[in-house]
């Protein structure tokens, strides 16, 4: 019966003072919303950091140099822990029959043989090339090259000059060897050429299957291996193992250097957002604690009356705890919506403003269940401590002093 009286008094106290209860509940909602939003934004930024590795092709490149890599040796690099995708590539020069290379507008005059050469990059997957992964090249029509077929991917300017479209064919030849290829895709973009030769320009680069380069060169050796990792944290160990395997025979280049600045920026933003949200949480907690102190002090007459009726201090504390707990539960449930909206807005703006297409399309889980539950329990613990401090300031006094202060 006494327990029922405590619950009844608690609910009546909330209902009879809606403004006072609403203010306390709003402050609790602000605390929970700040905590929940922090979890959501931290998850989004962590997803962004991981998405940079997955979406922008973070990894390393093994270059053969003067020592072509066999298929058996290449497979060892692809099995390194942390490596999730691998593309083999071989680059060579060839002359074109049925098409003409795009000539640079400025540059030295070259003899006919050099002017008619193009670069042919035979690869098992053109989409994994560094230029496509970093966004320097973009597929405009058709599909990427994969496998060992006779399809090729040509530049848009090369296709326009030669009247090529999806399905068009032409022939590549090198020292008496030749291969007839079919256009499967057209890409755009430009990379600064390292030399004035037409074959080194982006417009005269042709992606093909490795069978085409094998037919042109007369061998099946691999000139380059591109290894990608979805997790930046796994890359360092993978690169170290690759360098150990390569020894002095092959060159291993860590491609993550170009992304280190981006990753550092993401981490800086993550720390800044967390600091801002934690500061807001701390301010909300302080305001809530002061509000609870005034809330308890404003009820000094009620507390004194209950003491005069013979109700013990623990029962009064239980009533206040029930009142606070009911308001906290409502605030916590509402914060799942407000916190998700706030974190979703901030997260989407961060991803959209990154300017990187793979990151803009990332799906971020707004409220991870485990972290959200823990942060809500933390919010409840903070409210419990604030309530305990507030109650102690009043109920530590003797009943006589409380009753005398009512006059």
Buried (B, 14 or more C-beta within 10 A) or exposed (E): EEEEEBBEBBBEBBEEBEEBBEBBBBBBBBBBBBBBBBBBBBBBBBBBBBBBBBBBBBBBBBBBEEBBBEEEBBEEBBEBEBBBBBBBBBBBBBBBEEBBBBBBEEEEEBEEEBBBBBBBBBBBBBBBBBBBBBBBBEBEBBEBBBEBBBBBBBBBBBBEBBEBEBEBEBBBBBEEEBBBBEBBBBBBBEBEBEEEBBBBBBBBBBBBBBBBBBBBBEEBBBBBBBBBBBBBEBBEEBBEBBBEBBEEEBBBBBBBEEBEEBBEEBEEBBEEBBEEBEEBBEEBBEEBBEBBBEBBEEBBEBBBBBBEEEBEBEBBBBBBBBBBBBBBEBBBEBBBEBBBBBBBEBBBEBBEEBEBEBBBEBEBEBBBEEBBEEBBEBBBEBBBEBBEEBBEEBBEBEBEEBBEEEE
